[in-house]
């Protein structure tokens, strides 16, 4: 697992309007009073402060693509029609992980227990969005590293549960990223715990490395 | 080349740098996957040809082909042992290109990222990074480079490590360009904070390269220009990369690329070049475009600039007053002292956040606890503060060793608190401020003690400044401490401080600070004295103060004096902060929310603070509880639902309405029960759960809350619930509906299982389901009803129960 590169203490740039969108905010129609907007902003900031964001990735060679199967160098088989399509010009894959740590879920659960559901729902949406943006950061970082080698990442990434890249395949990505080392467990239904954790895969193409 | 000669190079002209190297090496035959530095050193003629082409195109400075030639990066190819030799050879090759071109070209030793992240983002320690770069720099120096360029840096701290490495080995000029992903570098630095940090640390030119095309770089240069003391560099890519037949291609042709030269120069660039995808032809076109262009003259803002790696604070008499948080100083603070002794950095982190949230723009950090390792503790505190907040810091210590350690690792431009006229401080600490480019607080005391009069203090200020000026400091680099002593022991002391501040503003033209609370030491009601003195000092021109930002009265004084002294133009910040507060309603002022006048209004506004009182008042007025429900509560929650449905409210507003409703019901229900014997006019019983294996329950909890609001009896079984328990509960309570939630594809299949047991058991109830991955087709496939949001779930439940009552 020495191939896994870790990025800690991250403060990713994120798109706040996506947090509002997760909460059903409609730019043209939703009216927010000043105090409500202030409160939402404070809660987003609180989520940001409570998250302990870590990103990680490893780059693996692709053995072959046999749609819908994508077979990695170590024999790991992933399957998904759109995943295979995404990887079609690639010779390597990048497996990524992002986690916001356990404190954020403790906060969300405590707020719910105290009946402060409106606060919980904003923090929950913010935590999801911000954790997701860690993967954007990982991809930007890797792209920058690849650029000088004439290589580039696919624009999109897929997480298990997307289309026919089913959630069961979370097990494979979890194993490849050694999720346990990041304090993440995988339950029988293939859910990551703490919940604000995400795994994903993207492809790398361009000039072939030796 | 001396730094002076380098500076002169930019006099009245635009300096031309070189362009991309990687793609040209590939075109020259470099195979995929090899170490470019090693290959270039072996195929030196091909490299010389490329560099010659750049010189012929007009490049006045060419970079050595040593982008990745640091030991950590070379280790990817098993070549770290060759670092010195490779760098020396590649520098010599560049020199040869210059010589054969018969053109006087400068050779810049190229340094870039080691490819691994530094602490705190990764595992490379700061000193390890410095040593890594030093190995490379030694090779480049042996190869005879004229200057250095540190380029394509994503992390300001790594750029700092490289600058320190250069400075500790030679006096050659050094240019630094960061790479920006939009508005910030990947690790979060904005262009101004990067500029301030780098130019203070000794970079002789600063700018940006790679990632963006020329159009995107215009704004980055424009942002930096008002604060730049050094020439600015723009070295963009030839547009955005795209893939063609498995190869990365940059599309922007030389003419289009060069068409941005004028705009970049207008924005403030002093040097232009190209990065990925650019060729000698691109540089030739830029050379033609800049022939008639001169660098723009600009007036640099006379602000004192301190920054973290993510944020710059500007201090000046025309800008809003800078509050420096005082609470990270353990003197007289038992809890902080204990936290520092036990190493409880969470406490430090909380204190940092609390102060910044209350309005502190900078934070004073002090680890002066007797008996602890000050250096270690101070470093821990500073690392913690950097991680918790964006505010820059004042390093409050007289321990030179601890100070140097923090200055070395602080990823921005810190302020040293303080340097006085004492000989030891001048000798030890002023050179540290110089080496690391820090600002400092100038404390007007000397070896003979604390002068009582303003005149004596002014003499010390002049003397210390003169010594600092000789080292290259300007007045913008200092904050003069007005030196506040308590008026309890000397009635004139506050007036003497005000004289110093006035002199600094009107004559000396330097920014000022004070440790505010000293003024009232030993007096009762200290807040009033502090607050009054602060207003007086600001009126005299004080630009910052170390105070407790969590003291409301003090912060109100700050905001008010900013408005009164026109630092807050048109009082916009003041109005923004206080316009929601109503003096006549202290209670609501605390929360910034308006008090609702009726129960209906309170639910619409989600006003949980007022609703219980309003519900009690409604009962006291003698209105029957049933009428309170029917006339006010139910219409209000229905209205909230409509507002949500029409997207005039977003989800938190819907929930806040429901929360207010719940509070009102808690007051009304007991009376309703006495009145009618029926707690809530039960519309029906619903057993709700998140299915087995699924741990996401926030959506289910919202639905449960709303269903209760709308008069259903809800039995919430929680998350990860076994099918058998759901069925047993539904049976025991004669439920009308079983409501299930599942967020994932792996757990949604539990739903049909519950349905099949339900049928086997002969339960007559309906099933409604919801969750991110479900749809009506899936629900319909096993006879359940689907809903995709909380309010629609209420509507669905009402309709299912009505159908059942009507025999549907």
Interface residues (C-beta under 8 A of the other chain):
Chain A: X5 X6 X7 X8 X9 X10 X11 X13 X20 X23 X24 X25 X26 X29 X30 X31 X32 X34 X35 X36 X38 X40 X45 X49 X89 X108 X112 X115 X116 X117 X118 X120 X121 X122 X124 X137 X140 X141 X144 X145 X147 X148 X149 X150 X151 X152 X161 X166 X167 X168 X187 X188 X189 X190 X191 X193 X195 X205 X206 X207 X208 X209 X210
Chain B: X22 X23 X26 X31 X32 X33 X34 X36 X67 X68 X115 X116 X117 X120 X121 X122 X123 X152 X154 X179 X181 X182 X183 X184 X186 X188 X210 X211 X241 X243 X246 X247 X248 X276 X310 X353 X357 X387 X388 X580 X591 X592 X593 X594 X606 X644 X646 X647 X648 X649 X650 X651 X652 X653 X655 X656 X658 X659 X662 X692 X693 X694 X695 X696 X698 X701 X702 X705 X744 X745 X746 X747 X773 X789
